[in-house]
Amino acid sequence: MKDIPSKKQKIEEVVISESDDESDSEDSGSDSTESSSDDSDTNLELKVTYNLTFEKASSPQNNYICHMCGSTSTNQVATASSDLTSSLHDINGLQRIRTFEGHTKTITNLKFNPSDPHQLVSSSIDGTIRFWDTRKAGKSVLIIKDDTAESKQLKPILSFDISKSGHFLCAGTELFDGDAFLVFGDARSGKILGGYWESHSDDITQVAFHPLLSDSVASGSGDGLINIYDLKNDTEDDALINSLNTESTVDKLAWYQLEGIYKGISCILDTMEAQFWVEDGALPSSSFSRKHISKSTSWKDDESYIANIHQAASGDLLLLTGASTKNSEDLAILCLKDRTLEVETALPGNKQRVRCSWYNPEDGSFVTAGEGGILSMWKPGAE
């Protein structure tokens, strides 16, 4: 691969070829644009009972938790807060294990390395992606940054992901000198491998490698596009194989399974609309607005929001939704199934507007966090 060149020089080659075979799983559910409504103002018809089993004030007052990831291998969750720190917590009781400090500006994403559950990775507006060894306190063990601009100024990082193999990293930047960059790096050595900057016209807000294929990556942007790239191809033009137009800023992005294959893409837009796409689709196969959420829950349109989208082990797609009012912070899980949005469960006792969540497919539990700086564990059937 060629090193990323200076701003004015065209990148001719960013090739990543390291594919893994896809494995079978269950079907992922509905492809409808419709939703169901519940006219009850006070009661939700629940399919599953969830209860709040643990709650910890993870972040000091006035600091909110903006990002979260989890690992079933280590039974740990990690959070990133507005005070520029990341924290590691034990799933059983949500006790804080240690805190990581080093970023100088807002942390924009947080993930465990898929090939090493003891390695936590965070990105920031400060232009760095930092790797932390979760088994010990101290400084980051690796820093990746793109300082190839003529000014040597670092490109602010808004999003990143790491391939399943753990070998490759892809990061999305803010507009920088008029261009939005996808920067590719070696997640083992920290070396910058190359980049694209012609496919998006606004900030690249989301990056997601295919869960099984290290040479396939999707990016979402403020220009409303979700672009899908085949990194086996030599040039950016050839690598861009599909472009999906959501018509709004992409705030969250994830791959999901359809008929046992990861070919679906879900996104949450800044308009609080959830869209579900097939990777080669011309239009979304499903789209749900705040109005659909409020019809399913009896919440008011302007008070409701979509916090995240998860896929259950059954293949069902679960929307974590909430409503913020002057007197309450409601939270519920809606299930996209059989051409409807159904209320799966309410999450009673929530105390904050939720900004991030992690779903454990092994036991169906959720961990949520948000603007109150509180970590909450919700389990099905718990007392």
Secondary structure, 3 states (H helix, E strand, C coil): CCCCCCCCCCCCCCCCCCECCCCCCCCCCCCCCCCCCCCCCCCCCCCCCEEEEEEEECCCCCCCEEEEEEECCCCEEEEEECCCEEEEEECCCCCEEEEEECCCCCEEEEEEECCEEEEEEEEECCCEEEEEECCCCCCCCEEEECCCCCCCCCCCEEEEEECCCCCEEEEEEEEECCEEEEEEEECCCCCEEEEECCCCCCCEEEEEECCCECCEEEEEECCCEEEEEECCCCCHHHHEEEEEECCCCEEEEEEEEECCEEEEEEEEECCCCEEEEECCCCCCCEEECHHHHHHHHCCCHHHEEEEEEEECCCCCEEEEEEEECCCCEEEEEEEEECCEEEEEEECCCCCCCEEEEEEECCCCEEEEEECCCEEEEEEECCC
